Amino acid sequence: MRASRLLSLLMLLQTRGRVTAAELSRELEVSVRTVYRDVEALSSAGVPVYADRGPAGGYRLLDGYRTRLNGLTAEEASSLFLAGLPGPAAELGLGEVVAAAELKLLAALPPEPRLHAARMRERFHLDVPGWYRGTDEVPFLSEVAEAVWEQRPLRMTYRRWGPKDVERLAHPYGLVLKGGSWYMVAAVDGGAPRTYRVARIVTVEVLDGRFDRPDDFDLADFWTRYAAEFRERMYTAEALVRLAPGAGGLLRVTVGDDAADAALAGAEPPDERGWTTVRLPIESVRHARWLLLRMGADVEVLEPAELRALMIEAVARLGELYDGGSEPPS
């Protein structure tokens, strides 16, 4: 355990430069006193660790000191080959770079971790998009990625849901891949960061100059909050429905695992026929009608009354359509 911690400490110093004892304590989840002892152990082992005094002080390695020791366990090395997504990397123009990096990593690993990593790559494959859905066409992804990496502003024409396209001058902070779709997180006109689907960018021009990316901006944290807020904005209503026995799996296919699990967790006990009453978050009554019709006779809408009326109307029209010789609705 201590050997692993000493190696982690060495890697932190090598990758970050000067690090305070308090920061090392938080990263390694040990006391500051333990950090002092570990630094002393590294120094005794010949690692040139120096302490800079003062308010801006901390521990650092002698300038130019590097170790070729990577310290990867077999499991850690294997996980790196699961983390690399060849499809998205190729879309960003990094396919050859990723392949070269994997080759160099394999060459640098000792025999046992190398064997584990190769076996992981042979036995596991990551496919990001969901079933029955292809990836977006993103002809301007490389330009957007360049602007993100170089902190350069870009001028774009963006196709939103409204009647016409809009022109935007954006400062892109990052790119997010979600369910096979790329999203750009960018500030426009000095405002707060917003999200733009890269597939809806009609034209783009990467401009000269650089913008200052906020030091406190955290892309992962922003996306987590954005996704939660988006869900709250999207599901603004609720429906009370009855599910036939064994329809839980069909509900998951229809509304998604998260929504189905949340609804089933709060379900009332089944009635004498085995039907279960649950509450479902819905985007709108018309969207819910389209969604719940996919479940056929395995679901009955109880509330709201407007949604129940729409379901009754749709079922009646289906009955007319299939009742021998009826003309299809125009």
Secondary structure as a PSIPRED ss2 file (coil, helix, strand):
# PSIPRED VFORMAT (PSIPRED V4.0)

   1 M C   1.000  0.000  0.000
   2 R H   0.000  1.000  0.000
   3 A H   0.000  1.000  0.000
   4 S H   0.000  1.000  0.000
   5 R H   0.000  1.000  0.000
   6 L H   0.000  1.000  0.000
   7 L H   0.000  1.000  0.000
   8 S H   0.000  1.000  0.000
   9 L H   0.000  1.000  0.000
  10 L H   0.000  1.000  0.000
  11 M H   0.000  1.000  0.000
  12 L H   0.000  1.000  0.000
  13 L H   0.000  1.000  0.000
  14 Q H   0.000  1.000  0.000
  15 T H   0.000  1.000  0.000
  16 R H   0.000  1.000  0.000
  17 G C   1.000  0.000  0.000
  18 R C   1.000  0.000  0.000
  19 V E   0.000  0.000  1.000
  20 T C   1.000  0.000  0.000
  21 A H   0.000  1.000  0.000
  22 A H   0.000  1.000  0.000
  23 E H   0.000  1.000  0.000
  24 L H   0.000  1.000  0.000
  25 S H   0.000  1.000  0.000
  26 R H   0.000  1.000  0.000
  27 E H   0.000  1.000  0.000
  28 L H   0.000  1.000  0.000
  29 E C   1.000  0.000  0.000
  30 V C   1.000  0.000  0.000
  31 S C   1.000  0.000  0.000
  32 V H   0.000  1.000  0.000
  33 R H   0.000  1.000  0.000
  34 T H   0.000  1.000  0.000
  35 V H   0.000  1.000  0.000
  36 Y H   0.000  1.000  0.000
  37 R H   0.000  1.000  0.000
  38 D H   0.000  1.000  0.000
  39 V H   0.000  1.000  0.000
  40 E H   0.000  1.000  0.000
  41 A H   0.000  1.000  0.000
  42 L H   0.000  1.000  0.000
  43 S H   0.000  1.000  0.000
  44 S H   0.000  1.000  0.000
  45 A C   1.000  0.000  0.000
  46 G C   1.000  0.000  0.000
  47 V C   1.000  0.000  0.000
  48 P C   1.000  0.000  0.000
  49 V E   0.000  0.000  1.000
  50 Y E   0.000  0.000  1.000
  51 A E   0.000  0.000  1.000
  52 D E   0.000  0.000  1.000
  53 R C   1.000  0.000  0.000
  54 G C   1.000  0.000  0.000
  55 P C   1.000  0.000  0.000
  56 A C   1.000  0.000  0.000
  57 G C   1.000  0.000  0.000
  58 G E   0.000  0.000  1.000
  59 Y E   0.000  0.000  1.000
  60 R E   0.000  0.000  1.000
  61 L E   0.000  0.000  1.000
  62 L C   1.000  0.000  0.000
  63 D C   1.000  0.000  0.000
  64 G C   1.000  0.000  0.000
  65 Y C   1.000  0.000  0.000
  66 R C   1.000  0.000  0.000
  67 T C   1.000  0.000  0.000
  68 R C   1.000  0.000  0.000
  69 L C   1.000  0.000  0.000
  70 N C   1.000  0.000  0.000
  71 G C   1.000  0.000  0.000
  72 L C   1.000  0.000  0.000
  73 T C   1.000  0.000  0.000
  74 A H   0.000  1.000  0.000
  75 E H   0.000  1.000  0.000
  76 E H   0.000  1.000  0.000
  77 A H   0.000  1.000  0.000
  78 S H   0.000  1.000  0.000
  79 S H   0.000  1.000  0.000
  80 L H   0.000  1.000  0.000
  81 F H   0.000  1.000  0.000
  82 L H   0.000  1.000  0.000
  83 A H   0.000  1.000  0.000
  84 G C   1.000  0.000  0.000
  85 L C   1.000  0.000  0.000
  86 P H   0.000  1.000  0.000
  87 G H   0.000  1.000  0.000
  88 P H   0.000  1.000  0.000
  89 A H   0.000  1.000  0.000
  90 A H   0.000  1.000  0.000
  91 E H   0.000  1.000  0.000
  92 L C   1.000  0.000  0.000
  93 G C   1.000  0.000  0.000
  94 L C   1.000  0.000  0.000
  95 G H   0.000  1.000  0.000
  96 E H   0.000  1.000  0.000
  97 V H   0.000  1.000  0.000
  98 V H   0.000  1.000  0.000
  99 A H   0.000  1.000  0.000
 100 A H   0.000  1.000  0.000
 101 A H   0.000  1.000  0.000
 102 E H   0.000  1.000  0.000
 103 L H   0.000  1.000  0.000
 104 K H   0.000  1.000  0.000
 105 L H   0.000  1.000  0.000
 106 L H   0.000  1.000  0.000
 107 A H   0.000  1.000  0.000
 108 A H   0.000  1.000  0.000
 109 L C   1.000  0.000  0.000
 110 P C   1.000  0.000  0.000
 111 P H   0.000  1.000  0.000
 112 E H   0.000  1.000  0.000
 113 P H   0.000  1.000  0.000
 114 R H   0.000  1.000  0.000
 115 L H   0.000  1.000  0.000
 116 H H   0.000  1.000  0.000
 117 A H   0.000  1.000  0.000
 118 A H   0.000  1.000  0.000
 119 R H   0.000  1.000  0.000
 120 M H   0.000  1.000  0.000
 121 R H   0.000  1.000  0.000
 122 E H   0.000  1.000  0.000
 123 R H   0.000  1.000  0.000
 124 F C   1.000  0.000  0.000
 125 H C   1.000  0.000  0.000
 126 L C   1.000  0.000  0.000
 127 D C   1.000  0.000  0.000
 128 V C   1.000  0.000  0.000
 129 P C   1.000  0.000  0.000
 130 G C   1.000  0.000  0.000
 131 W C   1.000  0.000  0.000
 132 Y C   1.000  0.000  0.000
 133 R C   1.000  0.000  0.000
 134 G C   1.000  0.000  0.000
 135 T C   1.000  0.000  0.000
 136 D C   1.000  0.000  0.000
 137 E C   1.000  0.000  0.000
 138 V C   1.000  0.000  0.000
 139 P C   1.000  0.000  0.000
 140 F C   1.000  0.000  0.000
 141 L H   0.000  1.000  0.000
 142 S H   0.000  1.000  0.000
 143 E H   0.000  1.000  0.000
 144 V H   0.000  1.000  0.000
 145 A H   0.000  1.000  0.000
 146 E H   0.000  1.000  0.000
 147 A H   0.000  1.000  0.000
 148 V H   0.000  1.000  0.000
 149 W H   0.000  1.000  0.000
 150 E H   0.000  1.000  0.000
 151 Q C   1.000  0.000  0.000
 152 R C   1.000  0.000  0.000
 153 P C   1.000  0.000  0.000
 154 L E   0.000  0.000  1.000
 155 R E   0.000  0.000  1.000
 156 M E   0.000  0.000  1.000
 157 T E   0.000  0.000  1.000
 158 Y E   0.000  0.000  1.000
 159 R C   1.000  0.000  0.000
 160 R C   1.000  0.000  0.000
 161 W C   1.000  0.000  0.000
 162 G C   1.000  0.000  0.000
 163 P C   1.000  0.000  0.000
 164 K C   1.000  0.000  0.000
 165 D C   1.000  0.000  0.000
 166 V E   0.000  0.000  1.000
 167 E E   0.000  0.000  1.000
 168 R E   0.000  0.000  1.000
 169 L E   0.000  0.000  1.000
 170 A E   0.000  0.000  1.000
 171 H E   0.000  0.000  1.000
 172 P E   0.000  0.000  1.000
 173 Y E   0.000  0.000  1.000
 174 G E   0.000  0.000  1.000
 175 L E   0.000  0.000  1.000
 176 V E   0.000  0.000  1.000
 177 L E   0.000  0.000  1.000
 178 K E   0.000  0.000  1.000
 179 G C   1.000  0.000  0.000
 180 G C   1.000  0.000  0.000
 181 S E   0.000  0.000  1.000
 182 W E   0.000  0.000  1.000
 183 Y E   0.000  0.000  1.000
 184 M E   0.000  0.000  1.000
 185 V E   0.000  0.000  1.000
 186 A E   0.000  0.000  1.000
 187 A E   0.000  0.000  1.000
 188 V E   0.000  0.000  1.000
 189 D C   1.000  0.000  0.000
 190 G C   1.000  0.000  0.000
 191 G C   1.000  0.000  0.000
 192 A C   1.000  0.000  0.000
 193 P E   0.000  0.000  1.000
 194 R E   0.000  0.000  1.000
 195 T E   0.000  0.000  1.000
 196 Y E   0.000  0.000  1.000
 197 R E   0.000  0.000  1.000
 198 V H   0.000  1.000  0.000
 199 A H   0.000  1.000  0.000
 200 R H   0.000  1.000  0.000
 201 I E   0.000  0.000  1.000
 202 V E   0.000  0.000  1.000
 203 T E   0.000  0.000  1.000
 204 V E   0.000  0.000  1.000
 205 E E   0.000  0.000  1.000
 206 V E   0.000  0.000  1.000
 207 L C   1.000  0.000  0.000
 208 D C   1.000  0.000  0.000
 209 G C   1.000  0.000  0.000
 210 R C   1.000  0.000  0.000
 211 F C   1.000  0.000  0.000
 212 D C   1.000  0.000  0.000
 213 R C   1.000  0.000  0.000
 214 P C   1.000  0.000  0.000
 215 D C   1.000  0.000  0.000
 216 D C   1.000  0.000  0.000
 217 F C   1.000  0.000  0.000
 218 D C   1.000  0.000  0.000
 219 L H   0.000  1.000  0.000
 220 A H   0.000  1.000  0.000
 221 D H   0.000  1.000  0.000
 222 F H   0.000  1.000  0.000
 223 W H   0.000  1.000  0.000
 224 T H   0.000  1.000  0.000
 225 R H   0.000  1.000  0.000
 226 Y H   0.000  1.000  0.000
 227 A H   0.000  1.000  0.000
 228 A H   0.000  1.000  0.000
 229 E H   0.000  1.000  0.000
 230 F H   0.000  1.000  0.000
 231 R H   0.000  1.000  0.000
 232 E H   0.000  1.000  0.000
 233 R H   0.000  1.000  0.000
 234 M H   0.000  1.000  0.000
 235 Y C   1.000  0.000  0.000
 236 T C   1.000  0.000  0.000
 237 A E   0.000  0.000  1.000
 238 E E   0.000  0.000  1.000
 239 A E   0.000  0.000  1.000
 240 L E   0.000  0.000  1.000
 241 V E   0.000  0.000  1.000
 242 R E   0.000  0.000  1.000
 243 L E   0.000  0.000  1.000
 244 A C   1.000  0.000  0.000
 245 P C   1.000  0.000  0.000
 246 G C   1.000  0.000  0.000
 247 A C   1.000  0.000  0.000
 248 G H   0.000  1.000  0.000
 249 G H   0.000  1.000  0.000
 250 L H   0.000  1.000  0.000
 251 L H   0.000  1.000  0.000
 252 R H   0.000  1.000  0.000
 253 V H   0.000  1.000  0.000
 254 T H   0.000  1.000  0.000
 255 V H   0.000  1.000  0.000
 256 G C   1.000  0.000  0.000
 257 D H   0.000  1.000  0.000
 258 D H   0.000  1.000  0.000
 259 A H   0.000  1.000  0.000
 260 A H   0.000  1.000  0.000
 261 D H   0.000  1.000  0.000
 262 A H   0.000  1.000  0.000
 263 A H   0.000  1.000  0.000
 264 L H   0.000  1.000  0.000
 265 A H   0.000  1.000  0.000
 266 G C   1.000  0.000  0.000
 267 A C   1.000  0.000  0.000
 268 E C   1.000  0.000  0.000
 269 P C   1.000  0.000  0.000
 270 P C   1.000  0.000  0.000
 271 D C   1.000  0.000  0.000
 272 E C   1.000  0.000  0.000
 273 R C   1.000  0.000  0.000
 274 G C   1.000  0.000  0.000
 275 W C   1.000  0.000  0.000
 276 T E   0.000  0.000  1.000
 277 T E   0.000  0.000  1.000
 278 V E   0.000  0.000  1.000
 279 R E   0.000  0.000  1.000
 280 L E   0.000  0.000  1.000
 281 P E   0.000  0.000  1.000
 282 I E   0.000  0.000  1.000
 283 E C   1.000  0.000  0.000
 284 S C   1.000  0.000  0.000
 285 V H   0.000  1.000  0.000
 286 R H   0.000  1.000  0.000
 287 H H   0.000  1.000  0.000
 288 A H   0.000  1.000  0.000
 289 R H   0.000  1.000  0.000
 290 W H   0.000  1.000  0.000
 291 L H   0.000  1.000  0.000
 292 L H   0.000  1.000  0.000
 293 L H   0.000  1.000  0.000
 294 R H   0.000  1.000  0.000
 295 M H   0.000  1.000  0.000
 296 G H   0.000  1.000  0.000
 297 A H   0.000  1.000  0.000
 298 D H   0.000  1.000  0.000
 299 V E   0.000  0.000  1.000
 300 E E   0.000  0.000  1.000
 301 V E   0.000  0.000  1.000
 302 L E   0.000  0.000  1.000
 303 E E   0.000  0.000  1.000
 304 P C   1.000  0.000  0.000
 305 A H   0.000  1.000  0.000
 306 E H   0.000  1.000  0.000
 307 L H   0.000  1.000  0.000
 308 R H   0.000  1.000  0.000
 309 A H   0.000  1.000  0.000
 310 L H   0.000  1.000  0.000
 311 M H   0.000  1.000  0.000
 312 I H   0.000  1.000  0.000
 313 E H   0.000  1.000  0.000
 314 A H   0.000  1.000  0.000
 315 V H   0.000  1.000  0.000
 316 A H   0.000  1.000  0.000
 317 R H   0.000  1.000  0.000
 318 L H   0.000  1.000  0.000
 319 G H   0.000  1.000  0.000
 320 E H   0.000  1.000  0.000
 321 L H   0.000  1.000  0.000
 322 Y H   0.000  1.000  0.000
 323 D C   1.000  0.000  0.000
 324 G C   1.000  0.000  0.000
 325 G C   1.000  0.000  0.000
 326 S C   1.000  0.000  0.000
 327 E C   1.000  0.000  0.000
 328 P C   1.000  0.000  0.000
 329 P C   1.000  0.000  0.000
 330 S C   1.000  0.000  0.000
